[in-house]
Structure formats: C-alpha cells, structure tokens
Amino acid sequence: MICVLDNIFNALITTNMRLYKCFIFLLALMLFCQKPKAQSALLHPGFDKAEYLELLKITARQVDTPWIKVQPPASEKFKLVYRSATMGLDNRWDLWVADNGIAVISIRGTTTNIVSWMENFYAAMVPATGTIHISNTDTFSYQLAKNPRAAVHTGWLIGTAFLSKDILPKIDSLYKTGCRNMIVLGHSQGGGIAYLLSSHLANLQEKKLIPSNIQFKTYCSAAPKPGNLFFAYEYESRMLDGWGFNVVNSADWVPETPLSVQALSDFNQTNPFTNAKPIISKQPFPKNIALKYAYNKLNNASIRANKRYEKYLGKTVAGIVAKSLPGFEAPEYASGFNYVRVGPTIVLLANDAYYQSFPDNPEKIFVHHFIDAYWFLANQLQDKH
C-alpha cells in the first residue's frame, strides 16, 4: 500500500513539475512577445551586420561548445527564455526573445562528447525527402527539397529530427503569444543543422502544418557543407530574397568539410559525359584505346572513393551511432558524396590585421573557427552590410 502511495505521490510531483515549467515558459513568452500587429515587419531581408553581431553574442552563450574561447559581450537586446534538454547525439537548442518580440532559435554546435563528433562523421548522404527511424518509438518524416536527386548529411538530419520535436511546440507557443518573426541560428555543427531545420520549417509552412505568416530568417555561421548540389539549388532559390545567409571566415577549415567527391553521375542528366564511351569508341585506333583508358581511370577512381566513404562514413559510423540511440535504424543512403558550399554566402575575408591576432597554428586547429575570430572579422565589415 505504501509503495502504491509513493508511486502516486511521485507521479503527482512529476506532473506538477511539468506544468510548472510550462507555466514559466509561457509567462516568459508573454513578457517578451508583442501583439501580432506590432510584429508585422520586425525582420527585414538582406544580411545585416548589426543583426549578425547580435546573434554571435547569443551563440557564444552555448558555453560548453569547444570553440568558445573569448566570448563577445552579453546581448542587451535578447533574453534567454528556454534551454532544451540534451537530446539525440548531444544536441541542444536555446530560445532567445527580444523586447520587440523577435525570437531566435539557437542551435548548439559540436561538443567534446564523442557522440557529438560521430554526428559530424556520419557523413553518408541520404535523400532529402524520406523518413528516418531515430528511436524505438519515433520516425521522422521530412522533405527538405523536392528534387529526387537532392541529398543531405545523415548525422545532421538526425540532429534536426530530434531538435524539431522540441522546437515545433515552442514555435506554436510563440505564435499564440503574437510572435511572427523568428531567426534560425547555428554555428559550426549548429549551422549545418540550421540549413536542414530551416528547409524543414519551410516545407511545413508549404503544407500548412505551421502558420505561413511566420517570417523565418536563417543565419548559418561557420557552417560545414550540408548536402549536394541539388539540395543547394533549392535552398538557395528559397533564400533568393535575402532570408538566409551562410557566414564564413575565409581562414576557417570547417566550412570546407565534409570531404567531397564529384563523380560523373553527379552531373545533370544532359551533359557531355553520359555518352562518352560510344563517342570514344568511334575514334580512330589507337586514340580510342588511350581515351578509354583515361576515362575509366578518372571515372573508376571516383566510384571507388564513394564506396569507401559510404563504408566508413556510413555503415561503420552507423553502428557506433546505434549504440547511443536505442532503436535507431540506419537509412538507405543516397549515392554520391558531392558536398558543396550552400549560400547565399557572406565571406569574412581574413587579412593581415586578422592574422596578426589569429596566426595560423597547426597545434590550435580551431583558432579560425572560434567565435572570437568571427567576431573580429564581422566587426571589420563595411557598414553597408
């Protein structure tokens, strides 16, 4: 009998704590968010230097990311109203809200936890439309691009799947309090996820699963390459009016990752390479033999590289990931590793003054990836940005 009463008592405490946290969250939103009419045009298209600097202050508050060295000053405009629990492969996000009601969804980057690095190394591509089983009870359905040849990074898709489950209810709560302007922000791994999350949100708006009058703006800072060329085409087309940016320090190696292999199969269907063999065979001897040899060497090398990448950055890493995610099922991978940089891109060009403060150092591989390096260069941008 005592055990039963204890169970009931513990259940009541748990329920009350959840209700209490929900109440505190909604109260914080009500204090910061304005009415819809006052919110109609708070965000503007185009890269905004001051806006990005303010966002660097926010992303620097993810204090347990390994690149945080010298933090920018704290934001006086935005206030932290929610920090999620850690989920998935050590993913986490914060919600910040300004006095004027603009909300920022800030996605944490890589941590020192090995599973966080496994998320980065899980670089086999999957189709940009499909489903992925992330646990025994959860399947994530997504459409990040309509082109069937579009493909994205598996690890960051997993991060997107877990985070979106927690983010979407908060977007709904924000909307109910009047918020209509939201920024998706991520630095490093967080930037890679921000690409995919913003694409997911755009698709949900298109399907009328979240309100279409929410204006999202995306800042991917120090972000790696999130997918292939066909994903990039659709993402960049969607951001053509100035609602999304990729901010890159030209000295930073992280935006150059993951490693890329462009095979002949990665080209558009109409190209001069598809029918190369019949054309080569019509050439006179011995020219045809030499051309066929060269063609096979070039083509086969990329095919072998893709197979090795899928083996080690797909199947091998999937086995490690599955140990951290009970019930996770490795998806069917897309062919190819043609990762590309996805824009529109704002380049923070490293100059002599920068290198005096941030010299190359092979023993400090994140020297150009730290928030303070981006803070230094962003402050040097012309005011027209």
KALINDA-V907750 format. One record per helix or strand of 3 or more residues. SS is the DSSP state (hx for helix, st for strand). FROM is the first residue (numbers start at 0). TO is the last residue. Records with the same first field share a line. If there is no record, write none. Layout:
SS->FROM-TO, FROM-TO
This chain:
hx->1-31, 35-38, 48-58, 113-120, 153-175, 188-205, 228-237, 253-255, 263-265, 275-280, 286-323, 351-356, 370-379
st->77-82, 92-97, 102-106, 124-126, 128-132, 138-142, 150-152, 180-186, 214-220, 243-248, 344-347
